[in-house]
């Protein structure tokens, strides 16, 4: 099913950052209430997409010349972290749809149809692992292939993907970014997962499907965005899509950890420990566990805040990161996720067995963050080894992991 976005952002001008944060906070209990239903659907409910739209959150970084709010990475990252307190899958899909819209605004403006936002999913195959083939024909390409992990495709109208364009003779195939309509792809229902269940990150396929030349997409990976309108106020101009992921992926883990610790504080006040052991608030070990969990969550948040500051500064200046900064950013996201996972685990171990009821957000937070930790961009093996080698001058920093 595709998106329900049909209206422009709310009237009344450009809302301040604090107003957008308040709107996101107001949605947290709503997202929590819907989370189990969303997991069962294995996609974000249409009602949630409508709520995000009504709050104006989809338009946070859309250019003002297109009717958006023109805010920066700081606002987008913070909103993503807040939404994750209610539902990690919703925060994930929200942030991906917003980032993918940056690509549409860059290369495929015709898809906006006079609006500041159009929904598009993106195959996680991305630039590092292009899939399928595109055969040049008159007016475009005929495309065949299969692309996995398209987060948000169940709530999108379009899908972005990277493939290989066939070249004549002995020429090597060229990496090519294209955009198709979700209505034209075959959806392969593979998303039966233990965590991040509601992201609907299914596989999609095309079989000798014609894609016209005006659906070419170039704003992927480390390519820097170029201004569509030199007079426009767009904080993300001159910035690369990959840098945004340094903030947004780990924001989901931080939001989950913060929510888990906040709930632990409330639970200790009222929980009665089984087997006649009395109120948990009278148990010193509960005090200690809470202190440990809070400290771990603060550590994750502190590193994330610093990452957000660096990425926002780069974005505002329209600059690429140097090798040292890029390597440090690349290592931060996995570590943030690890520490957030540790905070949640401490909460789980001090909360009894009732938290494993499927309606309890804590068991979902544990599953979701454990799942996130194995994402290719959040896995330590894929970050610390190449980044450490680059910092030591032992490897080329520009590699398939998109350090720059």
PyMOL commands that set and color helices and strands:
alter all, ss='L'
color gray80, all
select helices_A, chain A and resi 17-41+46-54+57-59+64-66+73-84+88-107+109-112+153-155+182-184+197-199+213-215+241-270+280-282+284-317+323-349+353-356+361-372+381-391
alter helices_A, ss='H'
color red, helices_A
select strands_A, chain A and resi 120-123+133-137+140-147+150-151+158-165+174-181+186-188+203-212+272-273+278-279
alter strands_A, ss='S'
color yellow, strands_A
deselect
rebuild
show_as cartoon
